[in-house]
Amino acid sequence: MSNKVICTIYINKDVKERAHRVGINISKATENVLRVLLGQLSSIDLSQAQLKEIEEKSKEEPTEKRREVEEMF
């Protein structure tokens, strides 16, 4: 069974600038964080009903906070 994960990450411009100043590659750091997260998720045993519920929630109307963040970019 193959699972597809879609993830949107918003990184504050100030965070990007600070990371750049100290030599942190944000893309690589984000990739590493996602690898750890996905590794943790792969160890969780979810039922098909739970997976369906999560999928349905992800399709719901964006929350007000999410709209605010999307408008910033």
Rosetta blueprint (number, residue, H / E / L):
1 M L
2 S L
3 N L
4 K L
5 V L
6 I L
7 C L
8 T L
9 I L
10 Y L
11 I L
12 N L
13 K H
14 D H
15 V H
16 K H
17 E H
18 R H
19 A H
20 H H
21 R H
22 V L
23 G L
24 I L
25 N L
26 I H
27 S H
28 K H
29 A H
30 T H
31 E H
32 N H
33 V H
34 L H
35 R H
36 V H
37 L H
38 L H
39 G H
40 Q H
41 L H
42 S H
43 S L
44 I L
45 D L
46 L L
47 S L
48 Q H
49 A H
50 Q H
51 L H
52 K H
53 E H
54 I H
55 E H
56 E H
57 K H
58 S H
59 K L
60 E L
61 E L
62 P L
63 T L
64 E H
65 K H
66 R H
67 R H
68 E H
69 V H
70 E H
71 E H
72 M H
73 F L
